[in-house]
Amino acid sequence: MADKITSLQVAELAGVSQSAVSRVFTPGASVSAKTREKVRKAAEELGYRPNVLARAMVSGKSRIIGLVVAYLENQFYPVAIEKLSNSLQEHGYHVLIFMAAQTSGNIDDVLEEILDYQVDGIVMASVAMSSNVASRCQQAGIPIVLFNRSQDMDGITSVATDNYAGGRKVAEFLIAGGHKKISYVAGWEGASTQRDREAGFRAALQDAGHDLHSRAVGDFHTETAREAARELFDKPAADRPDAVFVANDHMALAVMDVLRFDLNLKIPEDVSVVGFDDVPPAGWPAYDLTTLRQRSNMMVQETVSALLDHINQPAAVVPRKIAIDGPLVVRGSAKTPEGYDQ
């Protein structure tokens, strides 16, 4: 086996110092274009690749971000995670993805694995976090940003859609459409997204003098959402809802399938359906789902900006809860109120 090429060999071939080679392969380091070109050319000729982990041991910076996700079944997360990864890579960071349970139950176990990689920061997406995890990361000097989640604890920055305002918008839209028997399919009860969407939805109904007709739990999973749809709609017409708000698109698509193909109901003639997220399939002609859009580009931008601020100037950054307004995207799955203007 051939000996491993070293940075010293690259430096000798390029006619520069070994520290210059190091700077060329360090994101954000200052180096002239001429030196960079010479070093890159020599490295390519010799087949040299820098040892990122060794450099991390010396510098104390791994340039690795741990991204913790609970499940990828929901189409919103693969899209958002791709955008997060691309954005962090543009800033010179590499992303390691760690899978966790939706609840905080196994986060402590996952945290041990994350800390072994000496990550510079952690993004937690769709994950409930215990106060113990937050405390341990703070003690280790590792900043955390919550993505599409918010928690009632100090010292943690979170980035999410304004879920309460989004829930209100959906209720106001359905009320304006003349609906009287409005129901709700909830997500996982432990999620801040579920809690805030339902709270805003119920508040707007109450403000307009409406009661929630009925409620079922879909738990943010396809089959559970199907069961929730049957629970709400498999009954005589007089008892059925005439509109349903589903806590995310992933469940809403499953609910629509049950309504149309199992119960032979017409959408929106018999029932209006509104979701939340605006995942790609929501815009497909087969679903044409009216939904509250999560601005994933803005959410990613705020998440990366907050995380880098915490990494680069930890003493100067004040943790905050960032809530991003989302528009209601009106399509064909719900009756549009007369004169409605998006």
N, C-alpha and C positions, 0 to 999 in steps of 0.2 A: 504494500500500500504506500502511495506517495506521501511524503511529509507534508504537513499542513503549512500553507503559505502564511507568513506572518506580516504584520503591518510594517515591520522593519525592512523586509524585503521589498515591499511596495515603495517605501520611502526612498530606498537606495536606487531603485529603477527610475522613479520619478524625479530624483534629485532634490527632494525636500526633506524636512525633518519628520520624525515619527509622530510628533504632536500635530503636524499639519495633516497627516493622514487621518488621525483621530478626529480632527475638526471636520474634515470633509464628510465623514460618516456619522457625524453627530448632528441631528436635526436642530436647526436654528443657530448653529455655531458660525462665527464670522470667519470667512475664508474668501480669498480673491477668486475671480472666475478663472484666471490663468492657472492658479494652483489646483483648483477643483478639477479642471480639465486634465491636467497632467496626472493627478492622482487616480482619477477614474480610468484613464487610459491604461496606466500601469496595472491597476487592480484587475481590469478586464483581461489584460495580456497574461497575467499570472494566475488568474482564476481565484482571486482573493475575495473572501466574504468576511465582514467584521463579526466578531463574537459579541453579540448583543448582551447575553447574560453575563459574560465576564466584565463588560463595560459597566453593567448595572451594579455589580459588586463593588467596583471602584468608585463610581459616582454616587451610589446610593439611589439612583433613579433608573427604574426598569423600562420606562416609556411604555408600560403595559397598563391598560385599564380593564378591570374586571367588570363584565356585564352579566348581571344575574337576571334570569328570566324564569318565570314559573311554567309557562306553557306557550307553545307556538301554534296551537290549533286555531286561535283567533287570527284571521288574516291581517288584522291591523299590525300585529307585532313583527312578523317577518319583514314587512315594508319599512316599519320604523327602525328596526334593528339594522337593516342594511344602510339606511340613511345615517344612523348614529355611527356605525363602523366607518363609513366613508368619510364622515366629517372628522372623526378623531384621527384617522389615518392622514388626512390633509394637514393636521397639526403635528404630525410626527409620532403618533401613538399607535400601538398595536392593541387589538381587542381580543380578550379571551372570554368566551361565553361559558357560563356555569348555569346548569339547570337546577332549579330548586322547586320545592312544593309551593303551592299557592299560599298556604298559611305560613306562619313564622316557625312552624315546627322543626324543620330540618335546616334552617338558615345557619344555626351554630355550626353544624357539620360542614356545610358548604363554605362557611367563613374560614375554617381551618385550612381548607384547600386553597382558597383565594390568597390568604396571607402567606402561604408557602411560596407563592410566585412574586412576592414583594411588589405588588401592584402599586402604582402611584395614585390610583383613585378607583372608586367603585360607582357604577350606575346600577340601580335596582329598578327593574321594570316589571310591573304587575306582581310585585312581591310584598307581602306584609313583613315588617321588620320589627324584631323585638328591641326593647330598650337596652338589653345586654349587648346585642350586636352593635348598636350605635355607640355604646360606651367603649367597647373594645376597639373599634375602629378609630375613635377619637384618641384613645390612649396610644394607639400605634401611629397616630399622625396621618391616617389615611382618610381623605375626604369622601363623603358619600353624597350623591344626588339621586333623589327618587324621580323616576320617569313614569308619567301617567299614574301616579299614586301620590297621596298626601297623607301625613300622619300627625297626630296631635302630640308632638313632642318637640321640645326646643332643640336648636342647634343643628337641624337638618334642612337642607334646601330641597324643595320639591318643585317639579314642573308638571303641570297638568292642564287639560282643558278646564274652563270654568264650567264644571259639570252641573252645578246648581242652576246657573243661568241657562244652560242648555236644556235642562229638564223643564224649566219654565217656558222656554220658547216652544217646546213640543206641545205642552198642554194648551198654551194660548192658540196655537195653530189648529189643534183638534177642536177646541171649543168654537173657534171662529168658523170652522167647517160645519157647524151645526150638530156635532155629535153629543149624545146624551148619556150613553152607557160606555164610559171610557175605562179601559182596564190597563193593567201593567204586568209585564213579565220581568221579574227582578233577576239580577245577576247574583254572584256569590255575595252573601250577606256581610262578609268580613272585609270587602273592598271599599275603599273610600270613594271610588268612582261610582259604584252601585249606590252607596248611601247618599251621596250628594245629588245624583241624577234623580233619584226617587224623591228626595226632600224638595227639590225645586219643582218637580212635576206636581206633587201633592199640594204644595203651597199655592201654585197658580190655579189649580182646580178649586181649592178652597176660596181663594180670592174672588173667583167668578161664581161662587155659590154652588159648585159641583162637588159631589162625593165620588171617590174612586169606586167604580162599579164592582170590580173584582181584581184579585191579585194572585199570581202564581210565581213560583221560583224556578228559573231556568239554570241558575248556577254558572252561567257563562259556558255551558257545554251543550253540544248539539242535541244529544238524545234527551237530556233533561228538559231542554227547551221544547222539544217535540211533545213530551209528556205534559208540560205546562200548557201548551196550546190545546191539547185534547181536554185537559181539566177545565179550561176556560170556555171552550167553544162547542164541545160535544154535548149539547143540550138543546132544548126547544128554542125556536127563534126568539120567543118573547124574553128569554132569559140570557140570550147571547149578547156579548158586547158588540157595539157598532164601531169601535175603534180600539186599537191596542198600541201602546208604546212599549217597545222591547228594548231592554237596557243596553244591548249592543247589536251590531249588524250580524255578527256570527250567529247569534240566536234568532234574530229576525228572519234570516233566510230560511232557517229550519221551520220556524213558525209559519211562514208563507207556504212552504211545501205541504205542511199538514193541512192548512186551511183549504188549499186548492185541490190537492190530490186525495186526501183522506176524507175530508168533510164536505167536499164539493161546494165550497163557498167562493164567491167571486170577490176579487180585490180590484178596486175599492168599492164596488157596488154594494156588497154585503157588509164589508168591514174594511176600515182603513188601517194600514200598518205603517208605523214609523220606527226607525231604528236609531242607532247612535254609533258613529265612527266614520262612515263613508269609505268603507273598504272597496277595493276594485270591483268585486262582483255586484256590489250594490247598484252600480251603473249599468250592468248588463241588461239588455232588453228582457231577458227572462225574469228578472226581478224588478228593475226600475224602481228601486226602493227610495222613498223619501226618508231622509236621515239627517242627523246633526253632525256636521263635519268636524273631525278633529284635525287641526292644522299641524300635521306631523312635521312639516319643514320648520315651522316656527318653534315647535316643541323641542326638536333636535337642536336647533340653533341656541335656544336658551339653556338647554341642558349642558351642551358642550362648553358654552361660554361660562356658565356658573362653575362647572367642574374645574376648568382651567384656572379660573380666578382663585378657587380654593387651593389648587395645587401651587400656584405661583406666588400668591400673597395671602397665605392662610390667616395671618394676624389682622389683616385689613378688611376681610370679607365678612359681612353680616349675613348669616343664613336667612333665607326668605322663602315664602310660598308664592310661586309664580302661577297665575291662572290666566289662560289664554282663551279669549272669546272665540266661539265657533259659530259659523253660519248654518242655518237650516237649509238644506238642499232639497228643493221640492221636485219630486218626480211623480210617477203615476200610481204609486201604491196607496196613496191617500187622497181623499177628496180635497180639492183646492178651494179655499174660501173665495166667495165671489169678490172680485176686485183685489185679490191678494197680490201684493207686489213684493218680490224678494228683496 
